[in-house]
């Protein structure tokens, strides 16, 4: 499925007008055909030529689309076992067979890819990919009806081949102390998150996944001059139920906590900062 792009002259299907997409939390970007639609949730980012692909209804499965989903790998677990577990789940859910995989490299990251052979009664083609870069795992999915392969697959290949991982996201908001803030996070009363908070506390609330927030701060804090002296990721094997970072910069020392919401299946993250 997706491979490194060749020269435009050898690709008569190549789309010349592309739009840019960037996920500032997980830190990746790609280009997709102008005119396609893009939609994101706290769990995944979707690209499609038709808005019906984003519908919750059953016909949405028949619409060609690309999905990208970040996963936090703070403990840097080996990728191969995670990939094999993922393929096994796919096989059970879809009744797929012959789930052979091959090495996959894109955007400076490496991983695996597989063309999933669905049951004959299924009209779709399904491709899965997985890439690992430091503490980030990126899951990729391309699905489309077999009848649309000639039109959709080359454009999907062009989009995925443009994938790149970001070392820094430009244009972020920051606190007065120079600590970067994830998009769409707003100040809240610290005692709403930590009831006994007193003194130099700050707190911010939004609707991003706790894994994405950990990836964001692990990447962006050094870009703003902060040194991370301790990072206990979430989930962890110590007796704290949140992610904790000890950071310092220019004489400032702070503890940054990323607290999960009560939803165990899809925990979002809230941010608290205590300056010393």
SVG drawing of the C-alpha trace seen along z (x, -y; Angstrom):
<svg xmlns="http://www.w3.org/2000/svg" viewBox="-27 -36 46 53">
<polyline fill="none" stroke="black" stroke-width="0.4" points="0.0,0.0 1.7,-3.3 5.3,-3.5 7.7,-6.4 6.5,-8.6 8.3,-8.5 8.7,-11.5 5.6,-13.4 6.2,-12.7 5.8,-9.0 2.5,-9.5 -0.3,-10.7 -2.8,-10.3 -0.8,-12.6 -2.8,-15.4 -1.0,-18.7 -3.2,-20.8 -2.8,-19.5 -4.0,-20.8 -1.9,-20.5 -2.9,-18.8 -1.0,-18.8 -1.7,-17.2 0.0,-19.5 -0.4,-17.1 1.0,-13.9 3.4,-15.9 2.9,-14.7 1.8,-16.3 0.8,-15.3 -0.7,-16.7 -4.0,-15.5 -5.9,-16.2 -7.5,-19.7 -11.2,-19.1 -11.0,-16.2 -12.5,-16.6 -10.7,-16.3 -12.2,-15.5 -10.6,-14.9 -11.7,-13.5 -9.7,-12.9 -9.1,-9.4 -8.2,-9.7 -7.8,-11.9 -9.8,-11.1 -9.4,-12.1 -12.0,-11.4 -13.4,-12.6 -17.0,-12.4 -18.5,-13.6 -20.5,-10.3 -17.2,-8.6 -17.5,-10.4 -21.0,-9.3 -21.7,-6.9 -24.1,-4.9 -23.2,-1.6 -22.8,-2.9 -19.8,-5.0 -17.8,-1.8 -18.2,-1.7 -16.8,-5.2 -13.1,-5.5 -11.1,-7.0 -7.8,-7.3 -7.5,-7.1 -4.5,-8.0 -4.3,-7.3 -1.5,-8.2 -0.6,-6.0 1.7,-7.0 4.5,-4.6 6.1,-6.2 7.7,-2.9 9.1,-2.3 7.7,1.2 8.9,3.1 6.7,2.5 6.5,6.0 4.4,7.5 2.1,4.6 1.6,4.9 0.9,8.7 -1.7,8.0 -3.3,5.4 -3.4,7.8 -4.9,10.5 -7.7,8.2 -8.4,7.2 -8.6,10.9 -11.1,11.6 -13.3,8.6 -13.3,8.9 -12.9,12.6 -9.7,11.8 -7.1,14.3 -3.5,14.3 -2.4,11.3 1.2,11.4 3.1,8.2 6.2,6.5 8.6,3.8 7.3,0.2 9.2,-3.1 7.9,-6.5 8.8,-10.0 11.9,-8.8 10.0,-6.2 9.9,-2.5 7.3,0.2 5.1,2.7 2.4,2.8 -0.2,5.4 -2.8,5.7 -5.7,7.4 -7.5,10.1 -11.1,9.7 -13.7,12.4 -14.9,12.6 -18.3,11.3 -16.7,8.0 -16.5,5.4 -13.7,3.4 -9.9,3.4 -8.1,2.7 -4.5,1.7 -3.0,1.2 0.3,-0.4 2.1,-1.1 5.1,-3.4 7.2,-4.0 9.3,-7.1 10.7,-7.5 7.7,-7.5 5.1,-7.8 3.3,-5.0 1.2,-6.0 -1.5,-3.7 -2.6,-4.1 -5.6,-2.6 -6.8,-2.9 -10.1,-1.5 -12.1,-1.7 -14.5,0.3 -12.7,2.5 -14.5,0.7 -12.8,-2.6 -9.3,-1.3 -8.0,-2.9 -9.2,-6.4 -8.7,-6.4 -5.6,-4.3 -3.1,-6.4 -4.3,-9.5 -4.2,-7.8 -0.6,-6.6 0.4,-10.2 -1.1,-11.5 0.6,-8.9 3.9,-9.3 3.9,-12.9 3.8,-12.0 6.4,-13.7 7.1,-13.9 7.6,-17.3 10.3,-18.2 8.5,-21.4 5.0,-22.9 5.0,-26.6 2.5,-29.1 1.6,-27.6 0.3,-29.7 2.4,-29.8 2.1,-30.8 3.7,-33.9 6.5,-31.6 7.1,-30.3 5.5,-27.0 3.7,-25.8 0.0,-25.1 -1.8,-22.5 -4.4,-23.9 -7.8,-24.6 -6.8,-24.4 -8.2,-27.2 -7.4,-28.2 -9.6,-26.8 -9.6,-27.2 -6.9,-24.8 -9.0,-23.7 -11.5,-22.3 -8.8,-19.7 -6.8,-19.6 -9.1,-20.5 -6.3,-21.3 -4.3,-23.4 -2.9,-26.5 -0.2,-29.0 1.5,-29.1 -0.8,-26.7 -2.2,-26.9 -4.7,-24.5 -6.0,-24.1 -8.8,-22.0 -9.6,-20.8 -10.6,-17.7 -7.5,-15.9 -6.4,-12.4 -4.0,-12.0 -1.5,-10.1 -1.5,-12.9 -0.8,-15.5 2.2,-13.4 3.6,-13.3 3.0,-17.0 4.9,-18.0 7.7,-15.4 8.4,-17.0 7.7,-20.7 9.1,-21.4 12.7,-21.3 11.8,-23.5 10.8,-26.2 14.0,-25.9 12.6,-23.6 14.6,-20.6 12.8,-17.5 14.5,-16.1 11.8,-13.4 9.0,-12.0 6.7,-9.3 4.3,-8.5 0.7,-7.4 -0.2,-4.6 2.7,-3.7 3.7,-1.1 4.1,-3.5 1.4,-4.6 0.3,-7.8 -2.7,-7.8 -1.5,-10.6 1.5,-11.6 4.1,-13.7 6.9,-15.8 9.5,-17.6 10.9,-20.5 13.1,-23.5 14.2,-26.6 16.1,-29.8 15.8,-29.4 12.1,-28.2 11.2,-24.7 7.8,-23.2 5.8,-20.0 3.5,-19.5 0.7,-16.9 -1.5,-15.5 -4.6,-14.1 -6.9,-11.6 -10.6,-12.1 -12.8,-9.4 -13.6,-7.7 -11.4,-4.6 -12.0,-3.7 -11.2,-7.1 -9.4,-9.2 -8.9,-12.8 -6.3,-14.9 -6.4,-18.0 -3.2,-19.9 -2.0,-21.2 1.2,-23.1 2.7,-23.8 5.7,-26.3 8.1,-26.1"/>
</svg>
